[in-house]
Amino acid sequence: MRKRVLSALALLAIGFPALAIGGVPYYLLIGFFLAVAGWEYVEMTTASGARPSRWLVVGGVVAIATTRFFLAQYASAALAFSILALMVFHLVDYERGRDQAGTDFAISAGGLAYLGWVGSYLLEIRSVEYGGWWVMFILPTVWCVDTGAFMLGAAYGKNRMSPRLSPKKSWEGFAAGVFTGMLGGGFFAYAYSTWGPLHLPIWQGALFGLLIGLLTPFGDLGESMLKRQAGMKDSGNLLPGHGGAFDRIDSWLWGAVLGYYFITWFVR
């Protein structure tokens, strides 16, 4: 627990200034996490018996994230050409004797889509008006869900939610996460509307917290699926007490997508 707290404080000390400044510092922070998560994704799927292209996956994730943040009009092209490059690589790999190259291609493309395209919503949120405030509304709400589920689930959890994917997760913890997500969403909506530039009713913030509480656990379970197949406890060891970069951002990915479309469809 001590390592977990110290790592969280160190991440906050680095992350908050980057978030406040925005621009290149924020891009470098999120881009670093996405690139390392891409590397870990390749490690996990390789341990499962696949043979994805490490450098094309990581390079593609970085290319997609970079264009989404700086040159949004070229982001779709970056995704498309990265996938085409993967196809060529795995065609050659098949010709060299790799019979499962078609499956490897699908796994490589999945990493690009999930960590490159979906992950880049973490960058895109910062680009909207008052983006820094929105990031500090979305991610802390995700953390409220994670913290409530972890602490109350550990104390009162009895009914296993997903025994194969994550034996420690319980329905009691899931319900606690939904509740704390609603509390957190409502509180941040009130705080940022009262002392900040956002105009978000408490009920709307609580509704977003409900959505986050119901859906972001699938991000954690999805990564657990990859780790179970690979026989790994953590995706890496980047953050003591937290595991790897993928372990840290698994729920953020879902929160970023849900948050971005919540803002653009229902708030703005």
Secondary structure by P-SEA (a helix, b strand, c coil): caaaaaaaaaaaaacaaaaaaccaaaaaaaaaaaaaaaaaaaaaaaaacccccaaaaaaaaaaaaaaacccccaaaaaaaaaaaaaaaaaaaaaaacccaaaaaaaaaaaaaaacccccaaaaaaaaccaaaaaaaacaaaaaaaaaaaaaaaaacccccccccccccccaaaaaaaaaaaaaaaaaaaaaaaaaccccccaaaaaaaaaaaaacaaaaaaaaaaaaaaacccccccccccccccccccaaaaaaaaaaaaaaacccc
